[in-house]
Amino acid sequence: MFEIIAQKAKHIIQDEALRKRLLFVLGALILFRILAAIPIPGVDSLALAAFFENNQFLGLLNIFSGGGLANLSVVMLGVGPYITASIIMQLLTIMSPRLKMMYQEEGEAGKKKFTQYSRLLTVPLAFMQAFGFLVLLQRQGIVPGLELFDMVVNIMVIATGSILLMWIGELITEFGIGNGVSLLIFAGIVAGLPTTVSQLFFTFDISQLPLYLGFIAAALVIVAGVVIITEAERPIPITYARRVRGNKVYGGVSTYLPLRLNQAGVIPIIFALSILLFPQMILNFLTGAQNAIVSRGADFLLGILANQWFYASLYFFFVFVFTYFYTAVTFDPNNIAKNLQKSGAFVPGVRPGNNTAEYIGRILTRLTLVGATFLGLIAVLPLGMQAVTGITAFAIGGTALLIAVSVVLDLVKRIDAQLSIREY
C-alpha cells in the first residue's frame, strides 16, 4: 500500500500540470486561512466563547465558515450565502420549467448559466446574513453598539468577505483540482482539528476512557461507512440493439448503468444546516420585539429548538428529505430512458420509454432510501453522543468526518483521473 502511495506521489510530482493545480489549491487554502484569522473590530472574545459554548448549532455552522465564525473574522459567513443561493435555485427548478430545462437539458452551457444566477443571488443574501448576524451579536453583547456608519462598514466587509470566498472557491474549481467550495469547507474542518484535540487533551478524565474509546470506534465506523456507501453502486444492465449498415454490424454490446447508493453526497447535510439557520435567526430577532406576545412566542420556540432530541429529529428529517430532493433534481429517470431509447439501448426484459423510466425510478427510490437513512443517522449520531456524554467536542464529529472523507475520496478520484489522462 505504501509503495502505491509513493508511486502516485512520484507521478504527481512529475506531472507539471497536475503539480501546478495542486500548488494553486494549496495557495488558495492558505489565503483562506489568513482571512479567517482577521477579526472584525471590537469583539468581546470571552462573551463570544461563552455564546458558542451554549449554542451547538453555531458550532456546527462554524464548520462551513472554516472557523471564521468562531473568530468573527472578515469571512465569518464562509460559503454559507452561496450554499443558500444554490438551495434556492434548486428549489426554483421545481416551480420553473425553464430553469429545470436549463439545468438538466441544456448541457454544460445551461449549467454555467444556472451557476451564474446562483452567484448573483449570493450577493444580496450575503448582505442580509451579515446584517442579521451583526444584530444578533449586538443583542448578545459580543459586539458593542454600532453607529449607522460603523454598521454599514461592517456589513460591507463581512458580505465582501463571503463573496471573496465564493470567488476563491470558483478559482479552485477552474484552475485547481476538485470542487472549490467543498475544499474550503474541508480546510475549515482540518484547521479545527488541533483545537478539538487539545480541548480533549486538557479536559481528559481517566474515568471517561470508555467514552473516548467509543468515540474513536464510532469515528472509524463512520469513515468505513462513508467509504462503503459512497462507493456502492447498483448496476442496471444495458444492451445496445444491433444495426446493420452495409456490410458492417453495429451495436449488440452489453454494458451497465451505474446507480450510486448515495447520489446526493454531502449536499443534503449542507442544505439541512443552512435551512435550520434561518428559524433561529428570525426568532432571535423577535425575542427583542416590543410586542410581549411576539417576544414570548419567540422565546418559547427557541426553547423547543434548544431541546436536543427535537433538534436531532428535525435535523434527521431535513437531511432525509433533502437527499430525496437533490437526487430527484440531479437525476431524472425520464431523461435517462429517453437518451437510452434515442441511442438504441434498452434494459433487457423492460420495454423502452416510460416502462424503462419507471423501472429506473423504482430502483433509484429504494437506493435513495438506504442512502438518506445513512446520511440522517450519521448527521444526528454525534448530537446523540453529545447529549449522552456531555462532551461538546463529540457534537461535530460525525458531520465533519462525513464531509472530510467524502471530499478526500472525490479529490483522490480526480487526481487518479488526471494521472490516467497523462498516461494516455
C-alpha positions as CSV (number, residue, x, y, z in Angstrom):
1,M,0.0,0.0,0.0
2,F,2.8,2.4,0.9
3,E,4.5,1.6,-2.4
4,I,1.4,2.5,-4.3
5,I,1.1,5.8,-2.4
6,A,4.8,6.6,-3.0
7,Q,4.4,5.8,-6.7
8,K,1.3,8.1,-7.0
9,A,3.2,10.9,-5.2
10,K,6.1,10.5,-7.7
11,H,3.7,10.7,-10.7
12,I,2.1,13.8,-9.2
13,I,5.5,15.5,-8.8
14,Q,6.5,14.5,-12.3
15,D,3.2,15.8,-13.9
16,E,3.8,19.5,-14.3
17,A,0.1,20.4,-15.0
18,L,-1.2,18.5,-12.0
19,R,1.6,19.8,-9.8
20,K,0.6,23.4,-10.7
21,R,-3.1,22.7,-10.0
22,L,-2.3,21.3,-6.5
23,L,0.0,24.2,-5.7
24,F,-2.8,26.6,-6.8
25,V,-5.2,24.8,-4.4
26,L,-2.7,25.0,-1.6
27,G,-2.1,28.7,-2.1
28,A,-5.8,29.4,-2.2
29,L,-6.4,27.5,1.0
30,I,-3.5,29.4,2.8
31,L,-5.1,32.7,1.7
32,F,-8.4,31.4,3.1
33,R,-6.9,30.6,6.4
34,I,-5.2,34.0,6.6
35,L,-8.6,35.7,6.0
36,A,-10.2,33.5,8.6
37,A,-7.8,34.8,11.2
38,I,-8.6,38.5,10.7
39,P,-11.4,39.5,13.1
40,I,-13.8,42.4,12.8
41,P,-13.1,45.2,15.3
42,G,-14.5,45.4,18.8
43,V,-15.2,41.8,19.6
44,D,-15.6,40.6,23.2
45,S,-13.7,37.3,23.0
46,L,-14.9,35.9,26.4
47,A,-18.6,36.6,25.5
48,L,-18.0,35.1,22.1
49,A,-16.6,31.9,23.6
50,A,-19.5,31.6,26.1
51,F,-22.0,32.2,23.3
52,F,-20.6,29.4,21.1
53,E,-20.3,27.0,24.0
54,N,-24.1,27.4,24.7
55,N,-25.1,27.2,21.0
56,Q,-24.1,23.9,19.4
57,F,-25.9,24.8,16.1
58,L,-23.5,27.7,15.6
59,G,-20.7,25.3,16.4
60,L,-21.8,23.1,13.5
61,L,-22.3,26.2,11.3
62,N,-18.7,27.2,12.2
63,I,-17.5,24.2,10.2
64,F,-18.7,25.7,7.0
65,S,-17.1,29.1,7.7
66,G,-13.7,27.3,8.3
67,G,-13.5,28.6,11.9
68,G,-14.2,32.1,10.7
69,L,-17.4,32.4,12.5
70,A,-15.9,31.5,15.9
71,N,-13.3,34.2,15.4
72,L,-15.8,36.7,13.9
73,S,-13.4,37.1,11.1
74,V,-14.0,39.1,7.9
75,V,-15.0,35.8,6.3
76,M,-17.3,34.8,9.2
77,L,-20.2,33.9,6.8
78,G,-17.9,31.5,4.9
79,V,-19.6,30.0,1.8
80,G,-23.0,30.0,3.6
81,P,-24.7,32.6,1.4
82,Y,-23.5,30.8,-1.8
83,I,-24.8,27.5,-0.5
84,T,-28.1,29.2,0.4
85,A,-28.3,30.7,-3.1
86,S,-27.7,27.2,-4.6
87,I,-30.5,25.8,-2.4
88,I,-33.0,28.5,-3.6
89,M,-32.0,27.9,-7.2
90,Q,-32.5,24.2,-6.8
91,L,-35.9,24.7,-5.3
92,L,-36.9,27.1,-8.1
93,T,-36.3,24.3,-10.6
94,I,-39.4,22.6,-9.3
95,M,-41.5,25.7,-9.8
96,S,-40.0,26.9,-13.1
97,P,-39.9,24.5,-16.1
98,R,-37.5,26.9,-17.8
99,L,-34.9,26.7,-15.0
100,K,-35.3,22.9,-14.9
101,M,-34.7,22.7,-18.6
102,M,-31.7,25.0,-18.3
103,Y,-30.2,22.8,-15.5
104,Q,-31.0,19.3,-16.9
105,E,-31.3,19.5,-20.7
106,E,-29.1,22.4,-22.0
107,G,-25.9,20.7,-21.2
108,E,-22.7,22.4,-19.9
109,A,-23.8,25.9,-21.2
110,G,-27.1,25.7,-19.3
111,K,-25.4,24.6,-16.1
112,K,-22.9,27.5,-16.4
113,K,-25.8,30.0,-16.8
114,F,-27.6,28.4,-13.8
115,T,-24.4,28.7,-11.7
116,Q,-24.1,32.4,-12.7
117,Y,-27.6,33.0,-11.4
118,S,-26.6,31.4,-8.1
119,R,-23.6,33.7,-7.9
120,L,-25.8,36.8,-8.5
121,L,-28.3,35.7,-5.8
122,T,-25.4,35.2,-3.4
123,V,-24.7,39.0,-3.3
124,P,-28.0,40.2,-1.6
125,L,-28.0,37.1,0.6
126,A,-24.5,37.9,1.9
127,F,-25.6,41.4,2.8
128,M,-28.8,40.1,4.5
129,Q,-27.0,37.4,6.5
130,A,-24.2,39.9,7.5
131,F,-26.8,42.3,8.9
132,G,-28.6,39.5,10.7
133,F,-25.5,38.2,12.4
134,L,-24.4,41.7,13.5
135,V,-27.7,42.5,15.0
136,L,-27.8,39.1,16.8
137,L,-24.2,39.5,18.1
138,Q,-25.0,43.1,19.3
139,R,-28.0,41.8,21.3
140,Q,-25.8,39.1,22.9
141,G,-23.2,41.8,23.9
142,I,-20.5,40.2,21.8
143,V,-20.2,43.3,19.5
144,P,-20.6,46.7,21.0
145,G,-23.4,49.0,19.9
146,L,-22.6,50.2,16.4
147,E,-23.4,53.6,14.9
148,L,-25.0,53.6,11.4
149,F,-21.7,54.3,9.6
150,D,-19.9,51.5,11.6
151,M,-22.8,49.1,10.9
152,V,-22.7,49.8,7.2
153,V,-19.0,49.4,7.0
154,N,-19.0,46.1,8.9
155,I,-21.9,44.7,6.8
156,M,-19.9,45.6,3.6
157,V,-16.7,44.0,5.0
158,I,-18.5,40.7,6.0
159,A,-20.5,40.4,2.9
160,T,-17.5,41.2,0.7
161,G,-15.5,38.5,2.6
162,S,-18.2,35.9,1.8
163,I,-18.3,36.9,-1.9
164,L,-14.5,36.8,-2.0
165,L,-14.6,33.2,-0.6
166,M,-17.1,32.3,-3.3
167,W,-14.7,33.7,-5.9
168,I,-11.8,31.8,-4.4
169,G,-13.9,28.6,-4.5
170,E,-14.7,29.1,-8.2
171,L,-11.0,29.7,-8.9
172,I,-10.1,26.5,-7.2
173,T,-12.6,24.6,-9.3
174,E,-11.4,26.2,-12.5
175,F,-7.6,26.3,-12.1
176,G,-7.1,23.8,-9.3
177,I,-8.5,20.3,-8.8
178,G,-11.7,19.3,-7.1
179,N,-14.7,21.2,-6.0
180,G,-13.6,24.6,-4.6
181,V,-16.5,25.1,-2.2
182,S,-16.1,21.6,-0.8
183,L,-12.3,22.0,-0.4
184,L,-12.8,25.3,1.5
185,I,-15.2,23.5,4.0
186,F,-12.7,20.7,4.2
187,A,-9.9,23.2,5.1
188,G,-12.0,24.6,7.8
189,I,-12.6,21.1,9.3
190,V,-8.9,20.2,9.2
191,A,-8.0,23.6,10.7
192,G,-10.3,23.0,13.7
193,L,-8.8,19.6,14.5
194,P,-5.9,20.9,16.6
195,T,-8.3,22.9,18.8
196,T,-10.6,19.9,19.3
197,V,-7.8,17.5,20.1
198,S,-6.2,20.0,22.5
199,Q,-9.6,20.5,24.2
200,L,-10.0,16.8,24.7
201,F,-6.4,16.5,25.9
202,F,-6.7,19.2,28.6
203,T,-10.1,18.0,29.8
204,F,-9.0,14.3,29.8
205,D,-10.6,12.3,32.5
206,I,-9.4,8.7,33.0
207,S,-12.8,7.7,34.2
208,Q,-14.2,8.6,30.8
209,L,-11.8,6.5,28.9
210,P,-14.5,4.1,27.6
211,L,-16.3,7.2,26.1
212,Y,-13.1,8.3,24.3
213,L,-12.6,4.8,23.0
214,G,-16.2,4.6,21.9
215,F,-15.8,7.9,20.1
216,I,-12.7,6.6,18.3
217,A,-14.5,3.4,17.4
218,A,-17.5,5.5,16.1
219,A,-15.2,7.6,14.0
220,L,-13.7,4.6,12.4
221,V,-17.1,3.1,11.7
222,I,-18.3,6.4,10.2
223,V,-15.2,6.6,7.9
224,A,-15.7,2.9,6.8
225,G,-19.4,3.5,6.3
226,V,-18.9,6.7,4.3
227,V,-16.4,5.0,2.0
228,I,-18.7,1.9,1.5
229,I,-21.9,4.0,0.9
230,T,-20.1,6.5,-1.3
231,E,-18.5,3.8,-3.5
232,A,-21.5,1.4,-3.5
233,E,-23.3,1.1,-6.9
234,R,-26.3,-0.8,-8.3
235,P,-25.6,-1.7,-11.9
236,I,-28.5,-1.8,-14.3
237,P,-27.7,-3.9,-17.4
238,I,-28.0,-2.1,-20.7
239,T,-27.9,-3.7,-24.2
240,Y,-27.5,-1.8,-27.5
241,A,-29.5,-3.1,-30.4
242,R,-27.7,-4.4,-33.4
243,R,-27.8,-2.3,-36.5
244,V,-26.6,-3.3,-40.0
245,R,-25.1,-0.7,-42.3
246,G,-23.8,-2.1,-45.5
247,N,-21.5,-5.0,-44.6
248,K,-20.9,-3.8,-41.1
249,V,-22.8,-4.7,-37.9
250,Y,-23.0,-2.0,-35.2
251,G,-24.2,-2.4,-31.6
252,G,-25.0,-5.6,-29.8
253,V,-22.8,-4.5,-26.9
254,S,-23.8,-5.1,-23.3
255,T,-22.9,-2.6,-20.6
256,Y,-24.5,-1.3,-17.5
257,L,-25.9,2.0,-16.0
258,P,-24.3,2.6,-12.5
259,L,-26.7,4.0,-9.9
260,R,-24.9,5.2,-6.8
261,L,-26.4,4.3,-3.4
262,N,-25.9,7.9,-2.3
263,Q,-26.4,10.1,-5.4
264,A,-26.5,13.3,-3.3
265,G,-23.2,13.1,-1.5
266,V,-22.9,15.5,1.5
267,I,-25.1,18.2,-0.1
268,P,-28.2,17.2,2.0
269,I,-26.4,17.9,5.2
270,I,-25.2,21.2,4.0
271,F,-28.7,22.1,2.8
272,A,-30.2,21.0,6.2
273,L,-27.8,23.1,8.2
274,S,-28.5,26.1,6.0
275,I,-32.3,25.7,6.3
276,L,-32.1,25.3,10.1
277,L,-30.2,28.5,10.5
278,F,-33.0,30.8,9.4
279,P,-35.7,30.0,12.0
280,Q,-33.1,30.6,14.8
281,M,-32.0,33.9,13.3
282,I,-35.6,35.1,12.8
283,L,-36.6,34.0,16.4
284,N,-33.6,35.7,17.9
285,F,-34.7,38.9,16.1
286,L,-38.3,38.5,17.5
287,T,-37.1,38.0,21.1
288,G,-36.3,41.7,21.3
289,A,-39.7,42.8,19.8
290,Q,-41.8,45.4,21.6
291,N,-44.9,43.2,21.5
292,A,-44.9,40.9,24.6
293,I,-46.8,38.1,22.8
294,V,-44.4,38.0,19.9
295,S,-41.4,38.1,22.3
296,R,-42.7,35.3,24.5
297,G,-43.7,33.2,21.5
298,A,-40.2,33.6,20.1
299,D,-38.6,32.6,23.4
300,F,-40.9,29.5,23.6
301,L,-40.0,28.4,20.1
302,L,-36.3,28.9,20.8
303,G,-36.7,26.8,23.9
304,I,-38.2,24.0,21.7
305,L,-35.3,24.2,19.2
306,A,-32.8,24.1,22.1
307,N,-34.2,20.6,23.1
308,Q,-31.5,18.1,22.0
309,W,-33.9,15.4,20.9
310,F,-36.3,17.7,19.0
311,Y,-33.4,19.3,17.2
312,A,-31.9,16.0,16.3
313,S,-35.3,14.7,14.9
314,L,-35.7,17.9,12.9
315,Y,-32.1,17.6,11.6
316,F,-32.6,14.0,10.6
317,F,-35.9,14.9,8.8
318,F,-34.3,17.6,6.8
319,V,-31.3,15.5,5.8
320,F,-33.6,12.6,4.8
321,V,-36.0,14.9,2.7
322,F,-33.1,16.8,1.0
323,T,-31.5,13.6,0.0
324,Y,-34.6,12.6,-2.0
325,F,-35.0,16.2,-3.3
326,Y,-31.4,16.6,-4.5
327,T,-31.4,13.1,-6.1
328,A,-34.7,14.0,-7.9
329,V,-33.2,17.3,-9.2
330,T,-29.9,15.9,-10.4
331,F,-31.0,12.5,-11.7
332,D,-34.1,12.3,-13.9
333,P,-35.1,8.7,-14.9
334,N,-37.3,10.1,-17.8
335,N,-34.3,11.8,-19.4
336,I,-32.2,8.7,-18.9
337,A,-34.8,6.5,-20.5
338,K,-35.3,9.0,-23.4
339,N,-31.5,9.1,-24.1
340,L,-31.2,5.3,-24.0
341,Q,-34.1,5.0,-26.5
342,K,-32.5,7.5,-28.8
343,S,-29.2,5.7,-28.8
344,G,-30.9,2.3,-29.5
345,A,-30.2,0.9,-26.0
346,F,-32.6,-0.9,-23.7
347,V,-32.8,-2.7,-20.4
348,P,-33.2,-6.5,-21.0
349,G,-36.8,-7.5,-20.2
350,V,-38.1,-3.9,-19.9
351,R,-39.9,-2.0,-22.7
352,P,-38.2,1.2,-23.8
353,G,-39.7,4.6,-22.9
354,N,-42.0,5.1,-19.9
355,N,-41.5,1.5,-18.7
356,T,-37.8,1.9,-18.5
357,A,-38.2,5.3,-16.7
358,E,-40.5,3.6,-14.1
359,Y,-38.1,0.7,-13.7
360,I,-35.1,3.0,-13.1
361,G,-37.2,5.2,-10.8
362,R,-38.2,2.3,-8.6
363,I,-34.6,1.2,-8.2
364,L,-33.5,4.7,-7.5
365,T,-36.2,5.2,-4.9
366,R,-35.1,2.1,-3.0
367,L,-31.4,3.0,-3.2
368,T,-32.1,6.6,-2.0
369,L,-34.0,5.2,1.0
370,V,-30.8,3.5,2.2
371,G,-28.6,6.5,1.4
372,A,-30.9,9.0,3.0
373,T,-31.3,6.9,6.2
374,F,-27.5,6.5,6.4
375,L,-26.9,10.3,6.0
376,G,-29.5,11.1,8.5
377,L,-28.1,8.7,11.1
378,I,-24.6,9.9,10.6
379,A,-25.7,13.5,11.0
380,V,-27.6,13.0,14.3
381,L,-25.3,10.4,15.8
382,P,-22.8,12.9,17.2
383,L,-25.7,15.0,18.7
384,G,-26.9,11.9,20.5
385,M,-23.4,11.2,21.7
386,Q,-23.0,14.7,23.0
387,A,-26.4,14.6,24.7
388,V,-25.4,11.3,26.5
389,T,-21.8,12.1,27.3
390,G,-22.0,15.9,27.7
391,I,-18.7,16.3,25.8
392,T,-19.2,19.2,23.3
393,A,-16.4,18.1,21.0
394,F,-18.4,15.0,20.1
395,A,-21.2,17.2,18.6
396,I,-19.3,17.9,15.3
397,G,-17.6,14.6,14.8
398,G,-20.0,12.8,12.5
399,T,-20.8,15.7,10.2
400,A,-17.1,16.8,10.0
401,L,-15.9,13.3,9.3
402,L,-18.7,12.7,6.7
403,I,-17.7,15.8,4.8
404,A,-14.0,15.3,5.1
405,V,-14.0,11.7,4.0
406,S,-16.3,12.5,1.0
407,V,-14.1,15.4,-0.1
408,V,-10.9,13.3,0.2
409,L,-12.5,10.5,-1.8
410,D,-13.6,12.9,-4.5
411,L,-10.1,14.6,-4.6
412,V,-8.4,11.2,-4.9
413,K,-10.6,10.2,-7.8
414,R,-9.9,13.5,-9.6
415,I,-6.2,13.1,-9.2
416,D,-6.4,9.5,-10.5
417,A,-8.3,10.7,-13.5
418,Q,-5.6,13.3,-14.2
419,L,-2.9,10.7,-13.9
420,S,-4.8,8.4,-16.3
421,I,-5.1,11.2,-18.9
422,R,-1.3,11.8,-18.6
423,E,-0.6,8.1,-19.3
424,Y,-2.9,8.1,-22.3
